Amino acid sequence: MRGKAVALAIVILAGSLAAQSKSVQGKYVPPRTPDGQPDLEGVWTNVTITPLERPANLAGKEFFTPAEARQYEKDTVERNNADRRDGGAQADLSRAYNDAWYDRGTKVVETLRTSLVIDPPDGKIPRKGDRPAGPPPGFGRPPEGPEDRSLPERCILWPTAGPPMMPSFYNNNYQIVQGPGYVVILVEMIHDARIIPVDTQNAPRPHVDPKIREWLGDSRGHWEGNTLVVETTNFNDKTRFQRASQNMHLVERFTRTAPDTITYEFTVDDPSAFSRPWTAQIPMQRTEGPIIEYACNEGNYAMEGMLAGARADEKKAAGR
Amino acid sequence: MVASAKEQSKMRNKLVLALGAASLLIAAAPVWAHHAFAAEFDAQKPVKLKGTVVKVEFINPHSWIHMDVKDADGKVTRWMVEGGSPNALFRRGVNKDALPQGTEISVDGYQAKDGSNRANGRDITFADGKKLFVGGSNPDEQPNAK
């Protein structure tokens, strides 16, 4: 019974993946690296203001018209603008600093899709039950030490840095380097370099033992035509992408669809968190390099400030 | 360490109060995926600082501007002002030279919760009233894409 369900899930997953790769392959023939791989090398950005999930007010609408897209861009940029000072002190403080420091993008994706999620067709992540999309449990409690603060604040991992890789409010830059048998993706946000062994589809290097869990998971790649397919398992139980468990199974597809574009798609499967696999598509545009160093711990004065803030709160609460 | 019953009860009260304060904080904060400025600075302590740049640390995850602020009696206090990740600024062509030592600036922000001389640089303006950096809020201009 369970075997059947798993087989069915695999068929559904394989079917939806096949459909997607066909949709993005197109006619463009990418150049080759010296050792004959389709060339994905360079510095790329996935910056966009297209939301991951389709907002409620756009339900049933898969694509913007160009005019709607411009209006959405205008409204979103206005809402995101950190230079505004309305909403009271708490909102003002949460905007942190003026807009110059941010780089959230100002455009929706070129396809004019209204969500990065392209499957299911409603543009929503098929969460099971009432799993909230928000912060992990415990976030925001008064920290006793750095371990009580979130992973990005501890300079460990940014929740959108991946895998899978999604846009955030700045540093949305990635460098891809290819060599025989490996692809490396350097992520600007926080610091990680993901090293992906790449083999032929029929003879991949096996994943590490299931007992070994990794911050970035364990990635294995192969080429399907001009598409680099990367499969990642062995996540740990702390990253919890979109509240998935450590058993999340991730398939990413990188297809160079134009000289300056990689169409990046990822499919997430985790039956404990989602009622079915779901897929997002994010174009990555070539951008100016280099990737800038993000030596996070060295300059993380904010950690000291947050812990001092918690102690100050306690003193205030105790009336001292 | 052995705590007396009285101390234990005091600690418990402290914890309950602290948790209460934290839940208020979460309710009030409009975004969560942030470098927790609400955990570091106090929305009840707005500050306006006027002074001169001592040095700028363009470091990740967040940059820091050190400045000297002179009060009415001429007493000088050193402040540290937190800004964003410098990478976005570098891409806009802004570097350390944008804020040389001695530059007069005004900072509008919120002071650290623990009362130390730190603040977030909510808005930073030059003496002539110009904003220190110009944001990328024009939809027709996407500085990062080629």
Interface residues (C-beta under 8 A of the other chain):
Chain A: T45 V47 R70 E73 K74 V77 E78 N80 N81 A82 D83 R85 G87 A89 Q90 A91 D92 L93 S94 R95 A96 Y97 N98 D99 A100 W101 Y102 D103 G105 T106 K107 G134 P135 F139 G140 R141 P142 P143 R149 S150 P152 E153 C155 P159 S168 Y170 N171 N172 N173 E188 I190 D260 Q285 R286 T287 E288 I292 E293 Y294 A295 C296 E298 G299 N300 Y301 A302 G305 M306 A308 G309 A310 R311 A312 D313 E314 K316 A317 A318
Chain B: K10 N13 K14 L17 A18 L19 G20 A21 A22 S23 L25 I26 A28 A29 P30 V31 W32 A33 H34 H35 A36 F37 A38 A39 E40 F41 D42 A43 Q44 P46 E57 I59 N60 P61 H62 S63 W64 M80 E82 G83 G84 S85 P86 N87 A88 L89 F90 R91 R92 V94 Y110 A112 K113 D114 G115 S116 R118 N120 G121 R122 D123 I124 K131 L132 F133 V134 G135 G136 S137 N138 P139 D140 E141 Q142 P143 N144 A145 K146
